[in-house]
Amino acid sequence: MKPSKARTSRVSPADPPPPTQRIGLVMTGLLLSVFLAMLDAQIVATAIPRLVADLGGLDQLAWITTAYVISSTVMTPIYGKLSDLFGRKEVFLLAILLFVVGSAASGAAQSMGQFITFRVVQGIGAGGLFVSVLSIIGGMLSPRAAARYYGYFSLAFAASALAGPPLGGLLTDLVGWRWVFLVNVPIGVGALLLVGRHLKLPRTVRPVRIDYAGVLLLSTAVVAASLVATWAGTKYEWSSPVIVALIAIALVATAAFVPVERRAVEPVIPPHLFRNPTFTVCALVSFAAGFVFLGAVNFLALFTQAVTGASPMVSGLLLLPMMAGLVASSIVSSKRISQTGSYRWYPVLSMALGIIATAAMATMNADTSRPLAAVYMFVLGVAAGLNMQVLTMAAQNTASPEDIGAVSATITFSRAIGTSLGISIFAAVFYGPLHDHLARRLPAAALRTFDLDRAADAEKVRQLPADVRHGLAQAYADSLSPVFLLAAVVLAGGLACALFLKDIPLRSRDEDAQEDDGPAADTTNDQLA
């Protein structure tokens, strides 16, 4: 049953609103945290080949990102519910602290096992970063006013998206891949201090009843499903006892999760949210977007380095067209939505352009020119940017105030679970036939002494004979083509869902004030807008 407003009461409504200077400092801290979350997603991709060459284990390539994504995915809806129960500020501070600690430990890792473990810690923190910012903004502003602020956050996306790939390559080339993770520490500490000192929010009083059974079942289902996507067809056969057991665990945990959530007083993912068709469509499209737009970045970096022979720094520069397209479309769409209050066609266009871009990428091979690949990446970036803020805004627009955290978390969770499965499934599709393509493309003498981990380092590849380099590039291109074809199929499903999205005009501040039963929200909105 949907919680009633009677269960939520504002305390201390007469507390003075924060001055403009404090608001600016808080927004700076929030912008830094968004920059931090986005930077990590972009900066790591260009360092992965050098990291693998250093620590070894190309067969664990997916785990470099999957360990991070699985842990952040599991935690995302949990953070959303905790923010509704305990306060958005407290949960935000916990998340960023864990992220900073995990980043520092990842940069100091001495083995792939240690690195993956520390990425889990980093992911646990990351799961609360973006969703906490969305919850804070969504709780203080009307959807239409929030659209204007999401435009400001596009600047953080711009800085991280444009700086991430070349910065990752530059750091990797000049001081080593470890600084790709250590650079998070000063940024995270700055955000922690700004938000911790200056953010003051009206607190809510709600019964604190943790849905432990829901948390356990959700975590079990996500981890099991991710392991199936990672291991099936590569480390284990689909018919192996391990994969069959994991599939069974995922299905049983999911089946048990639904009735548990229906009975829970404070469910992790409130079932009544899915009775809202706008929310359901946004969750499905977010899944498709996360699966492709975030899941494919690592493989684009792999293409630029393994197929075109670019160094990590040059690889980062080659990814700039994609990031530029993402930033431009994100800023423009946010501005237009704020002006018009209309959002329906942006996700539709996002999916359609994504299909065109990924289908074109499936045709790339070792002879594809870098300028042509850059055009494909630019179109993919434009497609990605058209849905970044739109889906969260649309879902928040139809949500009640007490569900803002859960709504923000569930949309983010849908995108994150899509990313987790996307990376794992893409890795399985890529890595499965790679050895066959290598056997077909490489000379027999080279194949006998070939080190697959060495192939991840462009500098070492350049030391190989010309015929071996060309065969290696062709083998990688052959293995990457099915990845992009699968991406196009997933986006086609996302397009079918996006066509059902209704265009419900975003609420304005005045409409929120009329609906709100307390003065605090109206005061806060006036101060922040």
C-alpha positions as CSV (number, residue, x, y, z in Angstrom):
1,M,0.0,0.0,0.0
2,K,1.3,3.5,-0.9
3,P,2.4,5.4,2.2
4,S,0.1,8.3,3.1
5,K,1.3,11.8,3.9
6,A,0.2,11.3,7.4
7,R,3.2,9.1,8.0
8,T,5.6,12.0,7.1
9,S,5.8,15.2,9.2
10,R,8.2,18.0,8.9
11,V,10.0,19.1,12.0
12,S,11.4,22.5,12.7
13,P,9.6,24.2,9.8
14,A,10.6,27.6,11.2
15,D,14.3,27.0,10.8
16,P,15.8,29.8,8.8
17,P,16.4,29.1,5.1
18,P,20.0,28.9,4.1
19,P,21.5,32.1,2.6
20,T,22.4,32.3,-1.0
21,Q,26.1,31.9,-0.3
22,R,25.5,28.6,1.5
23,I,23.3,27.4,-1.3
24,G,26.1,28.1,-3.7
25,L,28.6,26.1,-1.6
26,V,26.2,23.2,-1.3
27,M,25.6,23.1,-5.0
28,T,29.3,23.2,-5.6
29,G,29.7,20.2,-3.4
30,L,27.0,18.4,-5.2
31,L,28.5,19.3,-8.6
32,L,31.8,17.9,-7.4
33,S,30.2,14.6,-6.3
34,V,28.5,14.3,-9.7
35,F,31.8,15.1,-11.4
36,L,33.5,12.5,-9.3
37,A,30.9,9.8,-10.2
38,M,31.0,10.6,-13.9
39,L,34.8,11.0,-14.0
40,D,35.3,7.5,-12.6
41,A,33.1,6.1,-15.3
42,Q,35.1,7.8,-18.0
43,I,38.6,7.9,-16.8
44,V,39.0,4.2,-16.0
45,A,38.3,3.0,-19.6
46,T,41.6,4.2,-21.1
47,A,43.7,2.8,-18.2
48,I,42.3,-0.7,-18.3
49,P,44.6,-2.1,-21.0
50,R,47.7,-0.9,-19.1
51,L,46.3,-2.1,-15.8
52,V,45.7,-5.6,-17.2
53,A,49.2,-5.6,-18.6
54,D,50.6,-4.7,-15.2
55,L,48.5,-6.9,-12.9
56,G,47.7,-9.6,-15.4
57,G,44.5,-11.4,-16.0
58,L,42.8,-10.3,-19.3
59,D,40.3,-13.1,-18.7
60,Q,39.2,-11.0,-15.7
61,L,38.8,-7.8,-17.8
62,A,35.1,-7.7,-17.1
63,W,35.6,-7.8,-13.4
64,I,37.6,-4.5,-13.4
65,T,34.3,-2.8,-14.1
66,T,31.8,-5.5,-13.1
67,A,32.9,-5.7,-9.5
68,Y,32.4,-2.0,-9.2
69,V,29.1,-2.0,-11.0
70,I,27.6,-5.0,-9.2
71,S,28.3,-3.5,-5.8
72,S,27.1,-0.1,-6.8
73,T,24.0,-1.6,-8.4
74,V,23.1,-3.6,-5.3
75,M,23.5,-0.5,-3.1
76,T,21.6,2.0,-5.2
77,P,18.0,1.2,-4.2
78,I,19.2,0.6,-0.6
79,Y,20.7,4.1,-0.5
80,G,17.5,5.5,-1.9
81,K,15.3,4.0,0.8
82,L,17.9,4.9,3.5
83,S,17.8,8.5,2.4
84,D,14.0,8.5,2.8
85,L,14.3,7.1,6.3
86,F,17.5,8.6,7.8
87,G,18.0,11.8,5.8
88,R,19.5,12.6,2.4
89,K,22.6,14.4,3.8
90,E,23.7,11.7,6.2
91,V,23.4,9.0,3.5
92,F,25.2,11.2,0.9
93,L,28.2,11.7,3.3
94,L,28.5,8.0,4.0
95,A,28.5,7.2,0.3
96,I,31.2,9.7,-0.6
97,L,33.4,8.6,2.3
98,L,33.2,5.0,1.2
99,F,34.0,6.0,-2.4
100,V,37.1,8.0,-1.4
101,V,38.4,5.1,0.7
102,G,37.8,2.6,-2.0
103,S,39.5,4.8,-4.6
104,A,42.6,5.2,-2.5
105,A,42.8,1.4,-1.9
106,S,42.3,0.6,-5.6
107,G,45.2,2.9,-6.5
108,A,47.4,1.0,-4.0
109,A,46.4,-2.6,-5.1
110,Q,49.2,-5.0,-5.7
111,S,47.3,-7.8,-7.4
112,M,44.2,-8.2,-9.5
113,G,42.4,-9.9,-6.6
114,Q,43.2,-7.0,-4.3
115,F,42.2,-4.5,-7.0
116,I,38.8,-6.2,-7.6
117,T,38.1,-6.3,-3.8
118,F,38.8,-2.6,-3.4
119,R,36.7,-1.8,-6.5
120,V,33.8,-3.4,-4.6
121,V,34.3,-1.0,-1.7
122,Q,34.5,1.9,-4.2
123,G,31.3,0.6,-5.9
124,I,29.5,0.4,-2.5
125,G,30.1,4.1,-2.1
126,A,29.4,5.0,-5.7
127,G,26.0,3.4,-5.4
128,G,24.9,6.3,-3.3
129,L,26.6,9.2,-5.0
130,F,24.4,10.0,-7.9
131,V,21.1,8.8,-6.4
132,S,21.7,11.0,-3.3
133,V,22.2,14.1,-5.4
134,L,19.0,13.3,-7.4
135,S,17.1,12.7,-4.1
136,I,18.4,16.0,-2.6
137,I,17.5,18.0,-5.7
138,G,14.2,16.2,-6.2
139,G,13.2,16.7,-2.6
140,M,13.9,20.4,-2.6
141,L,12.6,21.5,-6.1
142,S,9.7,20.9,-8.3
143,P,10.4,18.8,-11.4
144,R,10.3,21.9,-13.7
145,A,12.6,23.9,-11.4
146,A,14.8,20.8,-11.1
147,A,15.2,20.7,-14.9
148,R,17.0,24.0,-14.7
149,Y,19.4,22.7,-12.1
150,Y,20.0,19.5,-14.1
151,G,21.2,21.9,-16.8
152,Y,23.9,23.1,-14.3
153,F,24.8,19.5,-13.6
154,S,25.3,19.0,-17.3
155,L,28.4,21.3,-16.8
156,A,29.7,18.6,-14.4
157,F,29.0,16.0,-17.0
158,A,30.8,18.1,-19.6
159,A,33.9,18.5,-17.5
160,S,34.1,14.8,-16.5
161,A,33.1,13.5,-20.0
162,L,35.6,15.7,-21.9
163,A,38.4,15.5,-19.3
164,G,37.9,11.8,-18.4
165,P,39.3,9.9,-21.3
166,P,42.3,12.1,-22.1
167,L,43.0,12.6,-18.4
168,G,43.0,8.8,-17.9
169,G,45.3,8.3,-20.8
170,L,47.6,11.2,-19.7
171,L,47.8,9.9,-16.1
172,T,48.4,6.4,-17.3
173,D,51.2,7.4,-19.7
174,L,52.9,9.9,-17.4
175,V,52.6,8.6,-13.8
176,G,50.9,5.3,-14.1
177,W,47.4,3.8,-14.0
178,R,47.2,4.0,-10.2
179,W,46.7,7.8,-10.3
180,V,43.5,7.2,-12.3
181,F,42.0,6.2,-9.0
182,L,44.0,8.3,-6.6
183,V,42.8,11.5,-8.3
184,N,39.4,10.8,-6.8
185,V,40.6,11.4,-3.3
186,P,41.1,15.2,-3.2
187,I,37.9,15.8,-5.3
188,G,35.9,13.6,-2.9
189,V,37.3,15.2,0.2
190,G,36.4,18.6,-1.2
191,A,32.8,17.5,-1.8
192,L,32.6,15.9,1.6
193,L,33.6,19.1,3.4
194,L,31.4,21.4,1.4
195,V,28.2,19.3,1.7
196,G,28.9,18.2,5.3
197,R,29.3,21.8,6.5
198,H,26.8,23.7,4.5
199,L,23.9,21.5,3.6
200,K,20.9,22.0,5.8
201,L,17.7,20.2,5.0
202,P,14.3,20.1,6.6
203,R,14.3,16.7,8.4
204,T,11.4,14.2,8.3
205,V,10.1,11.9,11.0
206,R,9.3,8.4,9.8
207,P,9.2,5.0,11.4
208,V,12.6,3.4,10.7
209,R,12.0,-0.2,9.7
210,I,14.7,-1.7,7.6
211,D,13.6,-4.3,5.0
212,Y,16.4,-6.7,5.7
213,A,14.8,-9.6,3.8
214,G,14.3,-7.4,0.8
215,V,17.9,-6.2,0.9
216,L,19.2,-9.8,1.1
217,L,17.0,-11.1,-1.7
218,L,17.7,-8.2,-4.0
219,S,21.5,-8.5,-3.4
220,T,21.4,-12.2,-4.0
221,A,19.4,-11.9,-7.3
222,V,21.7,-9.1,-8.6
223,V,25.0,-10.9,-7.8
224,A,23.8,-14.2,-9.1
225,A,22.5,-12.7,-12.4
226,S,25.7,-10.8,-12.9
227,L,27.8,-13.8,-12.3
228,V,25.8,-15.8,-14.9
229,A,26.3,-13.0,-17.4
230,T,30.0,-12.9,-16.6
231,W,30.9,-16.6,-16.5
232,A,28.4,-18.3,-18.8
233,G,29.9,-19.3,-22.1
234,T,33.4,-18.2,-21.1
235,K,34.7,-19.6,-17.7
236,Y,31.9,-22.2,-17.6
237,E,29.6,-23.8,-20.1
238,W,25.9,-22.8,-20.0
239,S,25.0,-26.3,-19.0
240,S,27.6,-26.5,-16.1
241,P,26.3,-27.1,-12.6
242,V,27.7,-23.7,-11.5
243,I,25.8,-21.7,-14.1
244,V,22.6,-23.7,-13.6
245,A,22.8,-23.2,-9.9
246,L,23.4,-19.4,-10.3
247,I,20.4,-19.1,-12.6
248,A,18.2,-21.0,-10.2
249,I,19.4,-18.8,-7.3
250,A,18.7,-15.6,-9.3
251,L,15.2,-16.8,-10.3
252,V,14.3,-18.0,-6.8
253,A,15.6,-14.8,-5.1
254,T,13.6,-12.6,-7.6
255,A,10.5,-14.6,-7.2
256,A,10.7,-14.4,-3.4
257,F,11.6,-10.6,-3.5
258,V,8.2,-9.6,-5.0
259,P,5.9,-11.0,-2.2
260,V,8.4,-9.8,0.5
261,E,8.3,-6.3,-0.9
262,R,4.5,-6.3,-0.9
263,R,4.4,-7.2,2.8
264,A,7.3,-4.9,3.9
265,V,6.4,-1.8,5.8
266,E,9.3,0.1,4.2
267,P,10.2,-1.9,1.0
268,V,13.5,-1.3,-0.7
269,I,11.6,-0.9,-4.0
270,P,8.0,0.0,-3.3
271,P,5.8,-2.2,-5.5
272,H,3.2,0.6,-5.9
273,L,5.7,2.6,-8.0
274,F,5.2,0.1,-10.9
275,R,1.5,0.8,-11.0
276,N,2.5,4.2,-12.5
277,P,3.0,3.6,-16.3
278,T,5.3,6.6,-16.6
279,F,7.6,5.2,-13.9
280,T,7.6,1.7,-15.4
281,V,8.5,3.0,-18.9
282,C,11.3,5.1,-17.5
283,A,12.7,2.2,-15.6
284,L,12.7,0.0,-18.7
285,V,14.3,2.6,-21.0
286,S,16.9,3.4,-18.3
287,F,17.8,-0.3,-18.3
288,A,18.4,-0.3,-22.1
289,A,20.4,3.0,-21.9
290,G,22.6,1.7,-19.1
291,F,23.1,-1.6,-20.9
292,V,24.5,0.0,-24.1
293,F,25.6,3.6,-23.4
294,L,27.6,2.8,-20.3
295,G,28.3,-0.8,-21.0
296,A,29.9,-0.2,-24.4
297,V,32.5,2.4,-23.3
298,N,35.1,-0.1,-22.2
299,F,34.9,-1.9,-25.6
300,L,35.2,1.4,-27.5
301,A,38.5,2.0,-25.6
302,L,39.5,-1.6,-26.4
303,F,38.8,-0.9,-30.1
304,T,40.8,2.3,-30.3
305,Q,43.8,0.6,-28.6
306,A,43.8,-3.0,-29.7
307,V,42.5,-2.4,-33.3
308,T,43.7,1.1,-34.2
309,G,46.9,0.8,-32.1
310,A,46.4,4.0,-30.2
311,S,48.2,4.7,-26.9
312,P,46.1,5.2,-23.8
313,M,46.3,9.0,-24.1
314,V,45.5,9.0,-27.8
315,S,42.7,6.6,-27.1
316,G,41.2,9.1,-24.6
317,L,41.4,11.7,-27.3
318,L,39.6,9.4,-29.8
319,L,36.8,9.0,-27.3
320,L,36.3,12.8,-27.1
321,P,33.8,13.0,-30.0
322,M,31.5,10.6,-28.1
323,M,31.8,12.7,-24.9
324,A,31.3,16.0,-26.8
325,G,28.1,14.6,-28.3
326,L,26.9,13.4,-24.9
327,V,27.5,16.8,-23.3
328,A,26.0,18.9,-26.1
329,S,22.7,16.9,-26.3
330,S,22.4,16.7,-22.5
331,I,22.7,20.5,-22.0
332,V,20.4,21.3,-24.9
333,S,17.7,18.8,-23.9
334,S,17.8,20.0,-20.3
335,K,17.4,23.6,-21.3
336,R,14.5,22.8,-23.7
337,I,12.7,20.7,-21.2
338,S,13.0,23.4,-18.6
339,Q,11.5,25.9,-21.0
340,T,8.7,23.7,-22.4
341,G,8.0,21.2,-19.6
342,S,7.8,18.6,-22.4
343,Y,10.1,15.5,-22.5
344,R,8.5,12.6,-24.4
345,W,10.4,12.6,-27.6
346,Y,13.9,12.9,-26.2
347,P,14.2,9.2,-25.0
348,V,12.6,8.1,-28.3
349,L,15.2,10.0,-30.3
350,S,18.0,8.7,-28.0
351,M,17.1,5.1,-28.7
352,A,16.7,5.6,-32.5
353,L,20.1,7.4,-32.8
354,G,21.7,4.8,-30.7
355,I,20.5,2.0,-33.0
356,I,22.0,3.8,-36.0
357,A,25.4,4.4,-34.2
358,T,25.8,0.8,-32.9
359,A,24.8,-0.7,-36.2
360,A,27.4,1.4,-37.9
361,M,30.0,0.4,-35.3
362,A,29.4,-3.3,-36.0
363,T,30.9,-2.7,-39.5
364,M,34.2,-1.3,-38.1
365,N,37.4,-3.4,-38.7
366,A,41.1,-2.9,-38.7
367,D,40.9,-0.8,-41.9
368,T,38.3,1.6,-40.5
369,S,39.7,5.2,-40.4
370,R,39.8,7.0,-37.1
371,P,37.7,10.0,-38.4
372,L,34.9,7.6,-39.5
373,A,35.0,5.9,-36.1
374,A,34.9,9.3,-34.5
375,V,31.7,10.1,-36.4
376,Y,30.0,6.9,-35.1
377,M,31.1,7.7,-31.6
378,F,29.8,11.3,-31.8
379,V,26.3,10.0,-32.8
380,L,26.4,7.4,-30.0
381,G,27.3,10.2,-27.6
382,V,24.4,12.4,-28.8
383,A,22.1,9.4,-28.2
384,A,23.4,8.9,-24.7
385,G,23.0,12.5,-23.7
386,L,19.3,12.7,-24.8
387,N,18.1,10.5,-21.9
388,M,20.5,11.2,-19.1
389,Q,18.3,13.5,-16.9
390,V,15.0,13.1,-18.8
391,L,14.0,9.7,-17.4
392,T,14.6,10.7,-13.8
393,M,12.7,14.0,-14.2
394,A,9.8,12.2,-15.8
395,A,9.6,9.6,-13.0
396,Q,9.9,12.2,-10.2
397,N,7.2,14.3,-11.9
398,T,4.6,11.7,-11.0
399,A,6.0,10.7,-7.6
400,S,4.8,11.7,-4.2
401,P,7.3,13.6,-2.0
402,E,7.8,10.6,0.4
403,D,8.8,8.4,-2.6
404,I,11.3,10.8,-4.2
405,G,14.3,8.8,-2.8
406,A,12.9,5.4,-3.8
407,V,11.9,6.7,-7.3
408,S,15.3,8.3,-7.9
409,A,17.1,5.2,-6.7
410,T,15.0,2.7,-8.7
411,I,15.5,4.6,-12.0
412,T,19.2,4.8,-11.2
413,F,19.2,1.1,-10.2
414,S,17.5,0.1,-13.5
415,R,20.3,1.9,-15.4
416,A,23.0,0.4,-13.2
417,I,21.7,-3.2,-13.5
418,G,21.6,-2.6,-17.2
419,T,25.2,-1.5,-17.1
420,S,26.2,-4.5,-15.0
421,L,24.6,-7.0,-17.3
422,G,25.7,-5.1,-20.4
423,I,29.4,-5.1,-19.4
424,S,29.2,-8.8,-18.5
425,I,27.3,-10.0,-21.5
426,F,29.3,-7.8,-23.9
427,A,32.5,-9.3,-22.3
428,A,31.2,-12.8,-22.8
429,V,30.2,-12.1,-26.5
430,F,33.6,-10.5,-27.1
431,Y,35.9,-12.9,-25.2
432,G,34.1,-16.2,-26.2
433,P,35.1,-16.3,-29.9
434,L,38.4,-14.3,-29.5
435,H,40.7,-17.3,-29.3
436,D,39.1,-18.7,-32.5
437,H,39.6,-15.4,-34.3
438,L,43.2,-15.2,-33.1
439,A,43.8,-18.8,-34.4
440,R,42.4,-17.8,-37.8
441,R,44.1,-14.4,-38.1
442,L,47.6,-14.9,-36.5
443,P,50.5,-16.8,-38.1
444,A,50.9,-20.3,-36.6
445,A,54.4,-19.5,-35.3
446,A,53.2,-16.3,-33.5
447,L,50.2,-18.1,-32.1
448,R,52.3,-20.6,-30.2
449,T,54.1,-17.9,-28.2
450,F,51.3,-15.4,-28.1
451,D,50.5,-13.8,-24.7
452,L,46.9,-12.6,-24.6
453,D,47.6,-10.2,-21.7
454,R,50.3,-8.6,-23.8
455,A,47.8,-7.7,-26.5
456,A,46.0,-5.3,-24.1
457,D,49.1,-3.0,-24.1
458,A,49.3,-1.0,-27.3
459,E,53.0,-0.2,-26.6
460,K,53.9,-3.9,-26.5
461,V,51.7,-4.6,-29.6
462,R,53.7,-2.0,-31.6
463,Q,56.8,-4.2,-30.9
464,L,55.3,-7.1,-32.8
465,P,55.9,-7.9,-36.5
466,A,53.6,-6.1,-38.9
467,D,51.7,-9.2,-40.0
468,V,51.1,-10.2,-36.4
469,R,49.9,-6.7,-35.5
470,H,47.4,-6.7,-38.4
471,G,46.1,-10.1,-37.6
472,L,45.7,-9.2,-34.0
473,A,43.8,-6.1,-34.9
474,Q,41.5,-8.0,-37.3
475,A,40.8,-10.7,-34.6
476,Y,39.8,-8.0,-32.1
477,A,37.6,-6.3,-34.6
478,D,35.9,-9.6,-35.5
479,S,35.2,-10.2,-31.8
480,L,33.9,-6.7,-31.3
481,S,31.4,-6.6,-34.1
482,P,28.8,-8.9,-32.4
483,V,29.1,-6.7,-29.3
484,F,27.8,-3.7,-31.2
485,L,25.1,-5.7,-33.0
486,L,23.8,-6.9,-29.7
487,A,23.8,-3.3,-28.5
488,A,21.6,-2.3,-31.4
489,V,19.1,-5.1,-30.6
490,V,18.9,-4.0,-27.0
491,L,18.3,-0.4,-28.0
492,A,15.5,-1.5,-30.4
493,G,13.8,-2.9,-27.3
494,G,14.3,0.4,-25.5
495,L,12.8,2.3,-28.5
496,A,9.7,0.1,-28.3
497,C,9.3,0.9,-24.6
498,A,10.0,4.7,-25.1
499,L,7.2,5.0,-27.6
500,F,4.7,4.3,-24.7
501,L,6.0,7.2,-22.6
502,K,3.3,9.8,-22.0
503,D,4.1,13.5,-22.1
504,I,2.9,14.7,-18.8
505,P,4.0,18.4,-18.4
506,L,6.5,18.9,-15.6
507,R,5.1,20.4,-12.5
508,S,6.0,24.0,-11.7
509,R,6.9,25.4,-8.3
510,D,3.5,27.1,-7.9
511,E,1.8,23.8,-8.5
512,D,3.9,22.1,-5.9
513,A,3.2,24.8,-3.4
514,Q,-0.6,24.3,-3.9
515,E,-0.3,20.5,-3.4
516,D,2.2,20.7,-0.4
517,D,0.6,20.5,3.0
518,G,3.5,22.3,4.8
519,P,5.3,25.7,4.4
520,A,8.8,24.3,4.5
521,A,8.9,22.9,1.0
522,D,7.6,26.2,-0.5
523,T,10.2,28.2,1.4
524,T,13.0,25.9,0.3
525,N,11.9,26.0,-3.3
526,D,11.9,29.8,-3.3
527,Q,15.4,29.9,-1.8
528,L,16.9,27.4,-4.3
529,A,15.1,28.4,-7.6
